Amino acid sequence: MDLGISFIITTAGTNDQNLNQIIDSIESLQMPLYEIIIVGGLKTSIVRHNTIHIPFDESIKPKAWLTRKKNLGAQCSKFDILVVMHDYHIFDKDWYTEFKKFGTDWDICVQQTFSIAEQGSMRCNGWRPGLIPGYPEIPFAMTIPWDIDCFIPYMAIQGSFWVCKKSVMIKEPLDEKLILGQEEDIEWSSRIVPGWLGQKLEQNDFKIVSNPKCVTRFNKWKEPYPGNPNWAELEKSLEWLWNLIRNGYRRPGVFHYENTLGKVVKS
């Protein structure tokens, strides 16, 4: 079954070269049902198939008003699946094929992103927790295996790229009081992530899953966050822990997400 997807791209109106590269990659996916909504800048030189531009006065706020832009894009979208992104993600040629294979039994789908080749094509963004109580060996914001989902309560949705159902953003829009640099993605995550930080156990409205076979890649240099340790080596060094978790091990007294129950519980 073909899926209709709305790609919401926030920009400042000064990056049409990158936007054309992004749209080239979307068009190469040969999707029968899609739209591209560019939000940002008062004018654009982009004239592309299935693409609209929502003008936006960038001088309203001292920094990018991403929350307003993303909410606008969601409100104007016509499809039930949204890809909400900043203007530097290029889609791999099999992205849509893998998207359809995976299915849509989710509310939010975290996908895989790699940095540019000059930065080592490192895995970045998504499926990276903050500090987890009871697991001191897992550093802040390190990558974890894609099949490990018990740490979802400690994983914020990374702001530069997410995939969700439109209903998520209509029910829980971003807080437009916040602008770039004010952790607007963290605030949003605190309202949508199941059992956020083990503090909101009643918060189970949305199902979050990972699909690493859907891949995007940066088309510009971005400073790595937080710093640039060898995440792959660190992740590999903890294989003993991942295997324990896969077999049902949980540290006592810690809140974990259990997908068989669809909620967060204390072990």
Secondary structure, DSSP 8 states (H G I E B T S, - for coil): ----EEEEEE--SS-HHHHHHHHHHHHTT--SSEEEEEE-BS------TTEEEE-B-TTSSSS--HHHHHHHHHHH--SSEEEEEETTEEE-TTHHHHHHHH----SEEEEEEE--GGGT--EESSS-----TT-TTS-TT----TT--TTGGG----TTEEEEEHHHHHHS---TT--TTS-HHHHHHHHHSTTGGGT-TT-----EEEEEEEEEEESS----TT----HHHHHHHTHHHHHHHHTT---TT-EEEETTTTEEEE-
